[in-house]
């Protein structure tokens, strides 16, 4: 696990938008809830379900916390199986949460509140829920902290498709989210963001038939005039608009030059890949493209490098 961040000022600013939850002093006191468990909590007047995986270890030793959000008609359980984040959590020692959307798992109801005027899907504007998903994040974090102390400086959000839209929105609006990694999603205008520069890894299939690559990639065809999220984030974070590229299995990752500490932007685009999780588990039979570089491993490596 990496050591402390050299960017202490940024960490202080990220912690300032919300006081530490009341569980901060009594964390890790609940026994018997390790491994993978399924839970229900109340948040902002809604009943919310989620899965959590906690590696074995000292419950009093603070662990980073990763939120993994599913796409439209998907579920937290599917993301458990698809991404294999739990196996990585065992190796890297972090807690990982897989929430269900506001309408419940595998529902045709809108899963997440992702803000307004987002880059559209090929079918038009995606369905947007109206509940308070940021309150859900807080409630889940407080619940998990009863089982395992949380490293509050290292709370991360990723997601696929509509979950990717939510990851963009969380990075824009939640200063306590240390870094984000949206996969196959899109974002809205970032001018209203309340968070400052945020490390972000954006992943997208170049042949995505659902959320066009142009929602993320400035080299792809534009989508109804929406600014590609990679460009928008580079501008928001104060990066140059030039990039340095590296090859990964089945694609290329472009790291924006001149980003400030705590504001790195990177875009990974996968050649000929559709609407699926890069390197996802083939056993799920859906939304998996196992022949590509693992998005799960790319995401964690990016966060370890640029968000500590």
N, C-alpha and C positions, 0 to 999 in steps of 0.2 A: 504494500500500500504506500502511495507517495506520502511525502512529508507535508508540512504546513505550507500554505501559500505565501509567496513573497508579496502578494497584492493584498495586504491587510486592510487597506482602505476600502477596497471593493467589497471584501467580506463584511466589514462593518456596515457599509451602506446596504448590503443585501439583507442584513439582519434587522435593519431599522424599520422596515415596513410592517412588522408584526412582532409583538412581544412573544417571548418564548411561551409555549403552552404550559398550563399549570402542572403537567406531568414531568416537567424537566428535572425536578429534584428527586422524584420517586420512580424513575424509569427502571425497567428491567425487573420489576418486583413480582410479576405474575408468572407462574410456572405452568408447564405442560402445554404450551402453544407453539412448539417449534416445528420445523419441517414445513409442509404445505398445509394450510388450513383455509377454510371458507368461512366468511363472516358477513354480518349485516350490522350496519350502524345507522344512526339518524344524523342527518346533516341538512341544515337550512330547511327543515320541514319535510324532507324526503327520506324515505328508507333506501339506503344504498348498499349494494352487495359487492363484495370483492374477494379475491384470493390473495394470500400472502405467503411468501416463502422466506423462512428464517434459517440460515445455516446454523449448525451446531457451534457453540462457543459461549464465551462469558457474556451473559445478558447485560452486565453492567458496563461492558466496553462499547463505546459508541460506534455504530456502524453507519456507513452511507446508506441512503434510502433512494431507491429507483422506482418510479411510477411508469407502468407500461399500459398505454391506452389502446383499446381496440377500435376497429373500423365499424362502419354502418352495417347492421345485421350480424355483427360478430359478437364475441363474448370474451370476458376475462379468461375463462378456461381455455378457449382457443388460442389466446395469446400465450398462455403458459406453455402449451404444447408446441406452438409454431416457432416461438423465438428461442426457446431453451435458455432463457435468462436464469432459471433456477440452477442449472448446472454450472453456469459461470459464477453465480453468487457463491456457490460452495468454494470455488477456487479463489475468488477475489474478496470474499468476506464482506458482502453487502446484503441488506434486506431488499426484497423486491415485491412490489404490489401490482396486481392486475385488476383494476376496477371494472365493474360493469357500468354501462351507460345508464342515463336517467330512466330510460324506458325498460331497462332490464336486459338480461343476456339474450342474444340472438333475436332481438326485436326489430321490427320495421319502424319503430318510433325513433325520433332523433336522439342520439346518444349523448352529445356533449354541447355545451354552450361555448362556441369558438369565436365569438365576436361577430361583427357585421361586415358586409361587403368583402367577403373572402374570394379568392380566386375560384371561379366556378368549376364544377365537374363538367364532363361532356354532356350531362343531362341538365345542366343549369346549376343554380345555386343549391348547395347541399342542404339537407334538413338540419336546422340548428335548434337545439333545446334551449329552454329559457331559465332553468334552475341554476343554482349557485354551485358550480363544480369546484371553485376555489375553496368554498366551505367544506366540500367533501374531502379535498386534499388535507386540510387541517384536521378534520375529524379522523381520517384514517391514520394520519401521522400520530395523533394523540393516542389512538387505540394501539397501534403497533408498538409505541414507546413503552406501553405497560409490560410488553414481553421482552423488548430489546431497546436499550438506550440508542438514540439516534444521533449521528453526527450532523447537527443542524446546519453546518456550513456546507454540507455536501448532499443536498436533496436534488434529484435529477428527474426530468420528465422526458419520456419518449412516447411514440405512438405511431400507429399505422393508419393510413387513409384518413378517416375523420379523426382518429386519434392523433394523426400527424398534424392536422389543423389545430387540435387542442394543444399539442406541444409547442407550436408556434405561438399560440395565444398566451400560454403560461409563461414562456420566455419573455414575451412583451410586457406582461402585466404583473408578474410576480417576482419582485426583487429577491425574495428568499429562495427562489429556484436557482440553483448555481449554474446549471447549463441544461440545454435541451438537444433533442435529436429527432426531428420529425421525418418520418418515412412515408413517401407517396402521398403527401398532403399538399396544402397550400396555405398562404397567409393573407392577411389584410394589410392595408396601409399601416405602417408602423409609426406614423407621426404622433399617435396618441399614446404610445407606450409609457408606462410609469416606471419601468425598469430601465436601467442604463445598459451599457454594453453587456452582452450575454454570450458566452461561448455556444456556438451552434454548429452541429453537423447535420446537413440536409442530405437525404438519400432519395433517389427516384429512378424508376425504370424509364429508359428512353422510349419504349414502345407502350407505355401505360395507356390503355384504352378508356380508363375511368377518370383519373385525375391526370390531365395532360402534363407532359414533362415541362412544358412552358410555364407551369405554375411555380417551378423551382429553378429551371435552367435557363440562363440568359441566351444560350446558344440554340435553344429550341424555338419553335414557332410561338409567338406571343398568344396569350389566351384572353381575348376580349379586352385588350388594353391593360390587363393586370400586370403590374411590375413583377418580374420573377423574384421569388423570395430570396435567392442567393444575392442578387443585386441589392434588394431592399435591406437585408441584414448587413451587408458589407457597408452600405451607406449609414445605417443606424449605428453600427459599432465603430465607425470611423476608420475603416480599412481602405486601402487602395482598391481600384477595380481591376487590377492585374492579378494573375494567379500563377501559382507554381503547381505543376501536375505530377501525379504519380499513378502508376498502373496498379490496379487490383484485379483479382480474378473476375473476369467478365465485364470490366468497366474501368473507369478512371475517376480519381479523386482530385479536385482542384482546390487548393488551399489559397485563400486570399492573402495577398501581400500587405505588409504594413499595418496589420491589425494591432490595436493596443493590448497590453496585458489584460487578460480576462475578457477579451472580445474577439477571439479567433472565429473565423467563419470558414467552413469547408463544405463543398458540394461533391457528393459521389453519385455519378450517373452510370447506370448499368446498361450496356449495349443490348438492344433487342429484348430487354426484360419488360414484362407486363406489370400488372397490378398485383404485386406479391412482395413478400418479405425476403430480401436477399439472403441466401444461405439458410432459409427456413426449413424446418423439419418436413421431409417428404411424407412422413407418416400421417400428417394432418389431412392430406389429400386436397387441400384448398389453400390458396393464398401463399403457397410456398414455392420459391425458386431455389432449390438446393444447390444448383450448379454454380451459383455466384458466391463471391466473397461474403462471409457472414456479417450481416448488418449488426448483429448483437455484439460481435467481437470488435468491429470497427467503432461502434458507439462507445463501448467502455474504454478502448484504447484512446480515443479522442478525449473523453472526459478526464482520464488519468493524466493526459499530457497537458491539457489546456484549462482545466477547471479545478486545479489544486493549488 
